[in-house]
Amino acid sequence: MQHDTTIENTNVHRLKIDDREVILIGTAHVSRESADEVKKTITSEAPDTVCVELCQSRYNSLSDDKKWRDTDIIKVVKDKKALFLLANLLLSSYQKRLAKQFDVRPGQEMIQGIESANEIGAELVLADRDLKTTFTRIWRGVGFLSKFKLFFVILLSALSNEKISKEELEKLKTQDMLSAALEELSKAFPRLKKYLIDERDQYLAEKIRQAPGKKIVAVLGAGHIPGVKVELEKDHDLAELERVPPKGKAGRIFGWSLAVGIIALIVITLSIDTAAGFDQILSWILWNGSLSALGALAALGHPLSILTAFLVSPISSLSPLLAAGWFAGLVEAFVRKPTVRDFEKLSEDVYTFKGFWKNRVTKVLLVVALANVGSTIGSLIGGAEVIRVFLRTLFG
């Protein structure tokens, strides 16, 4: 394989791979100029195939603005997909807010790639890995503390009111700036970059390699260009990159060990000092229940949802198979069932902090997430208190 890495400008890269020509267009996801550049390049080059950085679910989302109307939020919670949907909405919130700031459609450059491919009769290839697969691999690949950090970083950044200038946005399309940003990302979440950037670079490169035709244009976010150029030199196993790893045994073992340990310590303490044992039980209930309820309250959940979080958390914390947030979220969904209007306004409401907390769809998801966060913190503090009382009882 030989490469001719001639760069026509800072965003368009022409490569020679054996007897085929591959043209990579690096775009900013909310840049009108990027969409114009995509149209101009595809029209002038007339490729056999156009690859776009979309998976099927994101393609469907861009193609059907009304898809949210068919969402069964209760089923989402029951199927334990609330956190995935919440993360998806938070990330799209950030992109949509920038798109609104610059008066462009979110994903306009990808939409333009699809439209231009259809106009010239080129074959369209959806080249990105399924978003749910990426999120699942991230979630199961990072540690316990990283999950908390990742959740709140996404939450705060997505709902921040900070704006960037158009000049700063265009700078994001330069390799030096991107390399610096990815380096910072790697420091904060070393494992996150592997799943979010590196693996997708490999996946995108392999889909481009397998695309039919002698001339291929690929529309990619600028951040993927350096990695994809390197990965095009290699063969990759798409099935392995699409594989969803099973849940780790360590988490389940820790969860059941915590439950057995807490119960054992309380039973032993009760046998030595009944009053101290009841103190342990009370501490466990109050820490678990109160912090889970506080999480539901922070999501502005219904009083019944908050009460549910308080009552369920002390029990659910003793089982890795249960979570207080699921129960609180189901109650929220039943009591404040999202209306068609909530789903219709969802794309607008995710722009703002107020809208995110007001819309009944996102409110259910926030109740699930924040009640679970509170429950987890409460079980750690409550467990520490059980141990403290046990040691005090045992050793005076």
C-alpha atoms as one frame of an Amber mdcrd trajectory, in Angstrom:
protein
   0.000   0.000   0.000   1.296   3.428  -0.914   0.137   6.809   0.311   0.329
  10.135  -1.398  -0.401  12.391   1.583  -0.719  15.546  -0.479  -2.968  17.918
   1.430  -4.981  20.130  -0.919  -5.913  22.397   1.991  -6.091  22.011   5.737
  -9.291  19.929   5.542  -9.149  17.793   2.384  -6.635  14.928   2.223  -6.065
  12.895  -0.941  -4.613   9.401  -0.446  -3.573   6.699  -2.896  -4.268   3.173
  -1.648  -3.032   0.643  -4.185  -5.098   1.371  -7.302  -7.795   3.306  -5.489
  -8.106   6.965  -4.538  -9.450   7.941  -1.119 -10.317  11.555  -0.320 -10.846
  12.400   3.339 -12.743  15.567   4.246 -12.129  16.744   7.821 -15.151  18.645
   9.116 -16.334  20.529  12.180 -19.714  19.077  13.119 -21.387  22.500  13.425
 -19.605  24.443  10.698 -21.515  25.814   7.690 -18.216  26.061   5.822 -17.684
  22.323   6.371 -21.026  21.509   4.741 -20.196  23.735   1.768 -16.802  22.073
   1.433 -18.397  18.612   1.491 -20.799  19.561  -1.316 -18.076  21.146  -3.421
 -15.689  18.194  -3.053 -18.238  15.454  -3.793 -19.655  17.342  -6.768 -16.235
  18.029  -8.311 -14.726  14.592  -7.584 -17.811  12.495  -8.532 -16.717   9.471
  -6.414 -18.104   5.955  -6.739 -18.792   5.836  -2.984 -19.343   8.384  -0.213
 -18.634   7.292   3.355 -20.086   9.355   6.199 -19.255   9.276   9.906 -22.680
   8.002  10.926 -24.051   4.749  12.295 -27.560   3.521  11.471 -29.149   4.961
  14.621 -27.618   8.414  14.089 -28.579   8.285  10.408 -32.171   7.515  11.438
 -32.062  10.374  13.938 -30.964  12.869  11.290 -33.449  11.489   8.765 -36.465
  11.520  11.089 -36.838  14.518  13.370 -40.073  13.064  14.805 -38.611   9.730
  15.932 -38.869  10.725  19.621 -42.674  10.546  19.435 -42.489   6.757  19.266
 -40.244   6.421  22.338 -41.747   4.431  25.218 -39.958   6.004  28.173 -41.259
   3.372  30.601 -39.836   0.611  28.406 -36.513   2.519  28.235 -36.279   2.477
  32.046 -37.388  -1.152  32.343 -34.814  -2.231  29.746 -32.096  -0.387  31.729
 -31.338   1.915  28.788 -32.022   5.182  30.628 -28.359   6.079  31.128 -27.560
   5.382  27.480 -30.411   7.580  26.288 -29.448  10.311  28.773 -25.810  10.287
  27.641 -26.956  10.415  24.016 -29.176  13.426  24.717 -26.469  15.212  26.712
 -23.936  14.834  23.915 -26.441  15.901  21.270 -27.369  18.858  23.495 -23.805
  20.173  23.299 -23.665  19.787  19.526 -27.132  21.258  18.986 -26.381  24.270
  21.165 -23.288  25.071  19.103 -25.259  24.476  15.918 -27.907  26.914  17.086
 -25.223  29.445  18.016 -23.879  29.365  14.442 -27.316  28.953  12.805 -26.676
  25.584  11.177 -28.421  22.228  11.395 -26.761  19.708  13.722 -24.818  17.253
  11.574 -25.328  19.456   8.514 -22.063  18.310   6.953 -23.147  14.664   7.196
 -26.591  15.504   5.820 -24.855  17.312   2.963 -22.679  14.258   2.308 -25.784
  12.065   2.049 -27.613  14.520  -0.211 -24.605  15.038  -2.487 -24.060  11.265
  -2.767 -27.690  10.838  -3.847 -27.413  13.700  -6.335 -24.491  12.129  -8.205
 -25.713   8.536  -7.808 -22.801   7.443  -5.572 -23.160   4.542  -3.179 -23.594
   5.636   0.452 -21.732   3.848   3.266 -22.539   4.470   6.939 -19.016   4.083
   8.241 -19.205   4.683  11.983 -19.682   2.146  14.769 -23.074   2.004  16.458
 -23.262   4.653  19.177 -24.690   2.269  21.749 -21.810  -0.149  21.179 -19.296
   2.665  21.745 -21.043   3.833  24.930 -21.308   0.274  26.261 -17.637  -0.459
  25.610 -16.712   2.803  27.362 -18.954   2.122  30.363 -17.667  -1.414  30.846
 -14.085  -0.419  30.150 -13.648   2.318  32.769 -13.405   1.966  36.525 -15.973
   2.805  39.193 -14.656   6.293  39.970 -14.163   7.081  36.290 -17.858   6.355
  35.677 -18.810   9.071  38.174 -16.303  11.510  36.768 -17.326  10.808  33.193
 -21.033  11.232  33.951 -20.635  14.602  35.617 -18.107  15.893  33.063 -20.575
  15.101  30.264 -23.485  16.557  32.250 -21.739  19.826  33.112 -20.122  20.370
  29.714 -23.313  19.592  27.818 -25.408  22.016  29.874 -22.818  24.767  30.156
 -23.733  28.168  28.714 -20.158  28.819  27.588 -19.906  29.888  23.959 -16.993
  29.607  21.588 -16.146  32.021  18.799 -16.404  31.063  15.153 -12.634  31.472
  14.889 -12.144  28.967  17.729 -14.482  26.540  15.999 -12.468  26.703  12.796
  -9.251  26.203  14.762 -10.674  22.880  15.920 -10.143  21.659  12.341  -6.367
  21.946  12.571  -4.393  18.887  13.528  -2.216  20.609  16.111  -5.217  21.854
  18.064  -6.891  18.469  17.888  -3.756  16.642  18.973  -3.517  18.926  22.003
  -7.193  18.368  22.841  -6.866  14.585  22.542  -3.754  14.666  24.703  -5.705
  16.456  27.438  -8.536  13.959  27.027  -6.105  11.084  27.409  -4.775  12.532
  30.668  -8.269  12.851  32.137  -9.624   9.538  30.810  -6.831   7.304  29.440
  -9.244   4.480  28.667 -11.910   6.753  27.223  -9.770   7.832  24.277  -9.249
   4.183  23.333 -12.969   3.554  22.873 -14.160   6.962  21.712 -11.311   7.861
  19.344  -8.824   5.058  18.636 -11.270   2.186  18.099 -13.550   4.335  15.972
 -10.553   5.430  13.890  -9.908   1.737  13.224 -13.583   1.052  12.486 -13.923
   4.021  10.144 -10.715   3.119   8.335 -11.818  -0.475   7.767 -15.247   0.569
   6.487 -13.528   2.965   4.068 -11.112   0.196   2.996 -14.038  -2.141   2.317
 -16.096   0.489   0.467 -16.685  -0.363  -3.223 -15.344   1.630  -6.137 -12.092
   3.154  -7.366 -12.692   6.613  -5.913 -14.044   7.106  -2.408 -14.842  10.297
  -0.515 -15.118  10.005   3.272 -16.756  12.753   5.350 -15.273  12.591   8.849
 -14.989  14.768  11.907 -11.594  16.460  11.744 -10.524  14.744  14.942 -10.522
  11.375  13.193  -8.431  12.365  10.181  -4.927  11.782  11.671  -5.893   8.406
  13.147  -7.799   7.174  10.096  -4.848   8.009   7.819  -2.644   5.761   9.970
  -5.222   2.970  10.344  -5.862   2.782   6.594  -2.458   1.082   6.404  -3.742
  -1.848   8.482  -6.389  -4.561   8.452  -8.985  -4.525  11.245 -11.570  -7.015
  12.501 -14.936  -5.232  12.420 -16.643  -8.024  14.349 -14.205  -7.619  17.228
 -14.635  -3.838  17.225 -18.428  -4.326  17.312 -18.320  -6.866  20.135 -19.981
  -5.792  23.366 -17.884  -7.145  26.251 -19.769  -8.982  28.999 -20.230  -7.304
  32.336 -17.175  -7.743  34.488 -17.321 -10.315  37.254 -15.405  -8.044  39.612
 -18.328  -5.628  39.905 -20.813  -8.380  40.700 -18.454 -10.013  43.176 -17.880
  -6.671  44.899 -21.625  -5.963  44.997 -22.569  -9.299  46.542 -19.576  -9.199
  48.886 -20.650  -5.769  50.105 -24.191  -6.974  50.711 -23.093 -10.133  52.557
 -20.501  -8.184  54.533 -22.927  -5.459  55.618 -25.569  -7.966  56.689 -22.988
 -10.098  58.524 -21.575  -7.114  60.421 -25.044  -5.980  61.472 -26.001  -9.502
  62.637 -22.772  -9.861  64.627 -23.208  -6.413  66.178 -26.826  -7.181  67.120
 -25.680 -10.332  68.886 -23.167  -8.322  70.926 -25.040  -5.056  71.484 -28.622
  -4.752  70.276 -28.657  -0.967  70.484 -25.482  -0.655  68.441 -26.924  -3.044
  65.837 -30.021  -0.895  65.479 -27.759   2.141  65.129 -26.096   0.402  62.174
 -29.447  -0.376  60.556 -30.623   3.197  61.055 -27.403   4.618  59.603 -27.611
   2.317  56.589 -31.237   3.301  55.914 -30.723   7.037  56.428 -27.529   7.391
  54.376 -28.820   5.259  51.507 -32.341   6.586  51.489 -31.506  10.246  52.068
 -28.794  10.544  49.416 -30.805   8.643  46.821 -33.826  10.827  47.588 -31.561
  13.886  47.359 -30.520  12.755  43.881 -34.166  12.428  42.815 -34.837  15.850
  44.351 -31.909  17.355  42.412 -33.599  16.063  39.254 -36.761  17.885  40.416
 -38.569  14.578  40.604 -42.144  14.156  41.837 -42.516  13.740  45.634 -43.570
  10.120  45.081 -40.410   9.490  43.052 -38.311  11.023  45.827 -40.109   8.889
  48.426 -39.592   5.781  46.288 -35.878   6.484  46.054 -35.690   6.825  49.846
 -37.597   3.601  50.536 -35.975   1.415  47.856 -32.330   2.481  48.087 -31.465
   0.763  51.421 -32.760  -2.512  49.931 -31.501  -2.139  46.353 -28.003  -1.280
  47.616 -27.800  -4.812  48.981 -28.361  -6.328  45.531 -26.258  -5.734  42.386
 -29.341  -6.700  40.384 -31.433  -3.759  41.585 -31.063   0.014  41.486 -33.096
   2.650  43.312 -33.053   4.909  40.269 -34.931   2.390  38.150 -37.820   2.296
  40.625 -37.825   6.051  41.149 -37.691   6.599  37.385 -40.613   4.239  36.763
 -42.697   6.073  39.372 -41.743   9.397  37.755 -42.762   8.065  34.343 -46.114
   6.808  35.653 -46.968   9.894  37.715 -45.713  12.437  35.181 -46.095  10.503
  31.983 -44.389  12.387  29.128 -46.825  13.771  26.579 -46.513  13.977  22.809
 -45.661  17.643  23.306 -42.716  16.691  25.563 -41.295  14.497  22.821 -41.935
  17.142  20.175 -40.130  19.773  22.271 -37.281  17.458  23.222 -34.969  18.630
  20.447 -35.445  22.231  21.620 -35.425  21.583  25.373 -32.051  19.833  25.337
 -30.467  23.148  24.343 -30.745  24.594  27.845 -30.248  23.625  31.462 -33.798
  24.760  32.283 -35.286  22.822  29.394 -33.400  19.669  30.297 -34.826  19.735
  33.827 -38.319  20.815  32.727 -39.042  18.340  29.940 -40.744  15.234  31.340
 -38.708  12.892  29.125 -35.325  14.099  30.327 -36.650  14.499  33.857 -37.366
  10.767  34.045 -33.844  10.000  32.820 -32.316  12.443  35.319 -34.314  10.895
  38.176 -32.936   7.468  37.237 -29.352   8.683  36.953 -29.144  11.007  39.952
 -31.083   8.703  42.295 -28.613   5.938  41.396 -25.653   8.248  41.987 -27.036
   9.224  45.391 -27.740   5.603  46.276 -24.189   4.550  45.398 -22.649   7.318
  47.496 -25.059   6.537  50.320 -24.138   2.840  50.312 -20.442   3.712  50.574
 -20.954   6.138  53.460 -23.558   3.909  55.117 -21.275   0.894  54.765 -18.400
   2.810  56.333 -20.669   3.758  59.225 -21.704   0.111  59.731 -18.037  -0.873
  59.891 -17.244   1.968  62.310 -20.012   0.954  64.723 -18.984  -2.702  64.468
 -15.357  -1.923  65.349 -16.428   0.351  68.207 -18.690  -2.386  69.573 -16.045
  -5.071  69.206 -13.093  -3.179  70.649 -14.814  -0.591  72.793
